Amino acid sequence: MVYQRPWKSFHQQLDILLQRGIQVSDEAAALEHLERVGYYRLSAYWYPFRVFKTIGHDKHHRPVNQATDQFVPGTEFNDAIRLYLFDKKLRLHLTDALERVEVALRVDIAYVLGEQDTFAHLKRETFHKSFARKPVGKERKEAFVSWQGHAKRMEDRSKEDFVKHYRQKHSFRLPIWVAVETWDFGTLSHLFAMMKVPDQKRIAHKYGVHDWQIFQSWLRSLNYLRNLCAHHSRLWNRNIIDQPKLPQKGSIIWCDAFHDQPQLIARPFLLLSILRHMTRAICPNTHWHRRLQEHLVNFPAQHAECSLSLADMGAPRDWEGWWSE
């Protein structure tokens, strides 16, 4: 296929939007946003304001809709900008919490495995046999072998002074409480998934989660969320690919609001709720969840004849009732 769309100046980009029905009250400001943020990135935020038409039905007889080039009446350029800024601030809030979870998880894993062996992470017998031997990736390497290679590359790339100091004073092999500080969230998550069940349970219980498989899925999904935030990707109404699992009803009360609600599980609000749960387990006196709540309830109003809200993020109707408990 040959890509046919030509390069367009910022003024031409704005003309396209005007032709499609977006209202612009301040053209100079609109051009500034196009120059600073970019048409393509902003297009994700004016996409919900486009007119949709039904083009058919799926196998379940549900209508299949397709976006047209036109925008619903009343759509303003600033509607998209407000959504963009809301999403940007949302990611900053989440990055704060994800850092707390990642740092705490490093301590948890180093403490539990380090108690068994200073170099526990280098030894196959540390891990659950079936999990460590599971083939992964295109090359179908054992999970343990694949993880070892990735972890070593991260350790070797580290420019931290404490790594240089340890290797100069001791040896090239890093004990787990040193090595863990060079790994990212994904490396921690994969390591946790290989650990023996009693070790996984020990850490999961610290966070008030009594099903180690549920907690394992939470870490995997939070790693997905972290990558979205790190790459400044649109978040507020995204369909979540790596979806977390839920515990049995009544096990963690707030989770019950998402049970039997696949449309909510597929949206990011559940991940926000998991972060709320984990940050409060790490620091019971935290006010992070209240700061996030304040941001959420100030969801930007729109001028367009379409109604966007926190429901598009997968927020249950009664979420404020349990969020600040």
C-alpha positions, 0 to 999 in steps of 0.5 A: 500500500502507498501512503497518499496523504501529503504533508500539510502546514499548521494553517492547512491542518486548522483549515481541515478542522474548520471545514469538518465543523470544529469551531475555533474562537482563537485561531492563534491559540489553536495554531499554537496547540497544533505546533506544540502538541501536534495534529496527530496526538490531538486527534485522539482527543477530538475523535469522540466528538466526530459524527458516527454512522452505523455501517452494519451489525456484528454477529451478536446483532449489535450495531457497528459504528464508524466515525465520519469526518464531520464533528457533532454540532457545537464542537469547539477546538477547546473541547479537545484541548481540555480533554488533552490537559485532563489526560495529561494531569491524570497521567502525572497523578498516576506516575506518582502512585506507580513510583510508590508501588514500584519502589515498595515492590522492589523492597518486598521482592528483595526482602522475601527472596534475599532471606532465602539466598543473597543471590536467589534471583540467579538460581533456578531452584528459587522459582516455581518449576512450571512457571520458570520453565514456561516457554515465552517469546518468539524464540520460546525460551524458558521464562527463567532463561529469558528473564535472566537475560533481560535482567542482566541487560538492565544491570549492565546498562545501569550507570548508578554509582552504587552499582559501580561501587559494589562491583569495584569493592565486591564482585560483578554479581549483584545481590538481589537487594542491589540488583532489584534497584536496576530493574523496571516494573516489567522485570519485577512483574515477570519475576513475581510471576515466576516465584513460588506460590508461598512467596507470592502469597506472602507479598500479596497478603501485605497488600490485602489480596488473598489470591496470589493469581489476582495480585499477579494479574494486578502487577501485570496490568499496572506495568501496562499502565506504567508504560502508557504513562511513560510514553505519554499515551492517551489514557482517559477512555482507552480500551485496556489490553492487559486487563486485571482479574477480580477477586471473588465477590466480597473478598475486596468490597470495592471490587464488587462494583466491577463484577459482571461488568466487562465494559468497566473492566475494559476501561482504565478506571479499574486500574486507577482503583487498583492503584488506590488500593495499593497506595493505601496499603503502602501508606495508610495515611496517604492523601493521593487518592483524594487528590486524584478524586479531586481531579476526576470530579473536575472532568472538563465540560464540553460545548459539543452536543455529545456527553462525555464523562467519567463513565467513558473511563469505566467509572461505576455509578457509585464510585465516590461512595467507596473511593474515599472510605 
